[in-house]
Amino acid sequence: MGTFVIECVIICVVFTILVVTAAKKGDPIDLVYDYPQPIIDRAYELGLISQDRKTLRRSVLIKKCIAMAILGIPLGFLARYVNHADTFLKGFLVIYGIGVVVSVYDFLIDCVWFCHDKSLIIPGTEDLTDSYHDYMFHARASLRGLLLTLPAAIVAGIVVAVIA
C-alpha cells in the first residue's frame, strides 16, 4: 500500500507540473477545448478560434483510447515489478486505482485553481462567470477521465497476466 501511495503522490506532482506549465506557457485560448461549452461557443463568436480548428470528438476519443492503451504497456510492467501484481485483476486494480486518484486530484485542481484563476479567463468571456465556476462540468470531465483510464488498466492487467 505504501508503494501505491508514493506512486500516486509522484504522479500527482508530475501532473501538477504539466498542468501548470501548460496553463502558464501561453494564451488560455490554447486550452479552450478544456473549457465549458458556453466559453467555447463565445470563442467562436469572437473569432478567437475557427470552425476548422474544432476537434472531431469521435476521432479525438479514439486517439485518446489508443494512446491510453499503449500507455498501459509500461504501466503493466510498473504494476508487475513495482507493485508486485501477479494477476490480471491485481494489475488492473493498481493502474485503475492510480487513475482514480489522478482523476479526483484533477477535479480538485480544476475546482480550486481553474475556476478561480483570472489569468485563465479568455478575453471577451469575462461575463461567463457561471461557466467558469461550473463545477459539474469538471465532475463530468473527471468521470470521462475514469473511462479513459480503462484501456490503460485493461492493457496493464493483460501485461501483468502474461509476464507473471
Backbone torsions as a table, in degrees:
resi	resn	phi	psi	omega
1	MET	NA	-36.7	179.5
2	GLY	-60.9	-40.0	178.2
3	THR	-62.1	-43.0	179.8
4	PHE	-60.4	-44.6	-180.0
5	VAL	-63.5	-44.4	178.9
6	ILE	-61.3	-44.0	177.7
7	GLU	-59.6	-43.7	-179.2
8	CYS	-63.7	-41.6	178.5
9	VAL	-63.4	-46.8	180.0
10	ILE	-60.5	-46.4	-178.7
11	ILE	-65.0	-38.6	178.2
12	CYS	-66.9	-36.6	176.3
13	VAL	-65.2	-46.9	178.2
14	VAL	-61.5	-43.6	178.5
15	PHE	-59.1	-43.6	179.4
16	THR	-61.5	-44.3	179.4
17	ILE	-60.7	-44.9	179.5
18	LEU	-62.7	-44.3	-178.2
19	VAL	-66.5	-46.0	-179.4
20	VAL	-64.0	-42.1	178.8
21	THR	-61.8	-46.2	179.8
22	ALA	-64.2	-39.6	-177.1
23	ALA	-73.9	-35.5	-174.0
24	LYS	-92.0	-13.0	-173.4
25	LYS	-78.9	-15.3	-176.4
26	GLY	-162.6	-154.1	-176.6
27	ASP	-74.6	135.0	178.9
28	PRO	-61.2	-17.8	178.4
29	ILE	-64.0	-24.0	178.1
30	ASP	-64.6	-22.7	-179.6
31	LEU	-105.5	13.9	-170.4
32	VAL	-54.5	-32.7	-177.3
33	TYR	-76.5	-2.9	172.7
34	ASP	-97.9	6.9	-178.6
35	TYR	-101.0	160.5	176.1
36	PRO	-60.4	153.4	-173.5
37	GLN	-55.4	-41.5	179.4
38	PRO	-59.1	-31.8	178.3
39	ILE	-72.5	-41.1	176.5
40	ILE	-61.3	-45.5	179.9
41	ASP	-59.6	-42.5	179.3
42	ARG	-65.2	-38.5	178.3
43	ALA	-61.7	-37.3	174.5
44	TYR	-63.9	-48.7	-178.8
45	GLU	-57.5	-39.0	-177.9
46	LEU	-81.1	-5.6	-179.6
47	GLY	76.2	17.4	179.8
48	LEU	-75.7	-26.8	173.7
49	ILE	-135.8	150.6	-178.9
50	SER	-104.6	161.8	-179.1
51	GLN	-61.4	-31.1	-179.5
52	ASP	-70.6	-17.0	176.3
53	ARG	-84.3	-12.1	-177.9
54	LYS	-61.0	132.9	-179.2
55	THR	-78.2	147.4	173.6
56	LEU	-89.0	108.9	-171.0
57	ARG	-56.0	-42.9	-176.6
58	ARG	-66.2	-46.4	-178.6
59	SER	-67.8	-36.0	176.9
60	VAL	-65.0	-42.5	179.2
61	LEU	-61.8	-43.3	179.0
62	ILE	-63.1	-43.7	178.8
63	LYS	-62.8	-40.5	178.6
64	LYS	-64.6	-41.4	179.1
65	CYS	-64.1	-41.3	178.1
66	ILE	-64.3	-44.7	179.0
67	ALA	-60.8	-42.8	179.5
68	MET	-65.7	-38.7	178.4
69	ALA	-63.8	-42.0	177.9
70	ILE	-63.8	-40.9	177.5
71	LEU	-61.4	-26.7	179.5
72	GLY	-62.8	-24.3	-179.2
73	ILE	-65.2	-58.1	177.8
74	PRO	-65.3	-30.3	177.6
75	LEU	-66.1	-31.8	175.5
76	GLY	-63.2	-41.5	176.4
77	PHE	-65.6	-39.2	176.0
78	LEU	-59.3	-48.7	-179.0
79	ALA	-62.5	-38.2	-177.4
80	ARG	-72.8	-50.8	-169.6
81	TYR	-93.7	-21.8	178.1
82	VAL	-98.5	-42.5	-178.0
83	ASN	-96.0	-4.5	177.2
84	HIS	60.6	31.8	174.7
85	ALA	-69.4	137.5	-177.6
86	ASP	-129.7	10.5	174.4
87	THR	-138.4	163.2	176.7
88	PHE	-54.2	-48.3	-175.3
89	LEU	-61.8	-43.5	179.8
90	LYS	-64.7	-42.9	178.2
91	GLY	-63.3	-44.2	178.0
92	PHE	-59.7	-48.5	-175.9
93	LEU	-65.6	-37.6	178.3
94	VAL	-61.7	-50.9	-175.9
95	ILE	-70.7	-40.3	178.2
96	TYR	-66.8	-36.6	177.2
97	GLY	-61.1	-43.2	176.4
98	ILE	-62.0	-40.7	177.9
99	GLY	-61.6	-38.7	177.9
100	VAL	-63.8	-45.1	179.7
101	VAL	-61.3	-46.1	179.9
102	VAL	-63.9	-39.5	179.9
103	SER	-64.4	-44.1	177.3
104	VAL	-64.7	-42.1	178.6
105	TYR	-61.8	-44.2	177.4
106	ASP	-59.6	-43.2	178.1
107	PHE	-59.1	-44.7	179.8
108	LEU	-64.3	-43.2	177.2
109	ILE	-59.8	-45.2	-179.4
110	ASP	-60.7	-45.2	-176.6
111	CYS	-71.4	-35.2	-177.0
112	VAL	-87.0	-40.4	-173.2
113	TRP	-101.5	-62.5	-174.4
114	PHE	-55.1	-46.3	-175.3
115	CYS	-66.0	-15.1	-172.7
116	HIS	-127.2	-2.2	-178.3
117	ASP	-86.8	113.6	-177.7
118	LYS	-63.5	-24.9	179.7
119	SER	-71.3	-13.7	179.2
120	LEU	-96.3	3.1	177.7
121	ILE	-82.4	126.9	179.5
122	ILE	-75.6	127.6	179.2
123	PRO	-53.8	132.7	-178.2
124	GLY	96.4	-5.4	179.8
125	THR	-117.8	13.9	-175.4
126	GLU	-58.4	-27.8	-178.4
127	ASP	-79.1	-5.3	-177.7
128	LEU	-91.9	43.8	-177.2
129	THR	-54.9	-43.0	-179.5
130	ASP	-60.1	-37.0	178.7
131	SER	-69.5	-40.3	178.1
132	TYR	-65.8	-29.4	-179.1
133	HIS	-99.6	21.6	-178.9
134	ASP	-80.2	87.7	-177.1
135	TYR	-66.3	-30.2	178.1
136	MET	-66.0	-33.1	175.1
137	PHE	-57.2	-45.0	-178.6
138	HIS	-72.3	-32.3	175.5
139	ALA	-65.0	-44.2	177.8
140	ARG	-63.8	-39.3	178.2
141	ALA	-63.1	-37.9	177.8
142	SER	-65.6	-39.0	177.1
143	LEU	-65.3	-38.9	175.6
144	ARG	-63.3	-36.8	176.6
145	GLY	-61.4	-38.4	177.3
146	LEU	-64.6	-38.8	177.2
147	LEU	-65.9	-38.5	179.7
148	LEU	-70.5	-19.2	177.7
149	THR	-75.3	-23.2	-177.5
150	LEU	-56.3	-48.4	-179.9
151	PRO	-58.7	-41.0	179.3
152	ALA	-64.4	-43.5	-178.8
153	ALA	-66.8	-39.1	178.8
154	ILE	-64.7	-48.8	179.4
155	VAL	-63.0	-41.7	177.4
156	ALA	-58.6	-43.7	178.6
157	GLY	-61.8	-39.7	177.7
158	ILE	-65.1	-44.3	178.3
159	VAL	-58.8	-46.6	179.1
160	VAL	-59.8	-45.4	-178.8
161	ALA	-62.7	-38.1	-177.7
162	VAL	-71.8	-41.3	-175.6
163	ILE	-91.4	-9.2	-178.4
164	ALA	-75.4	NA	NA
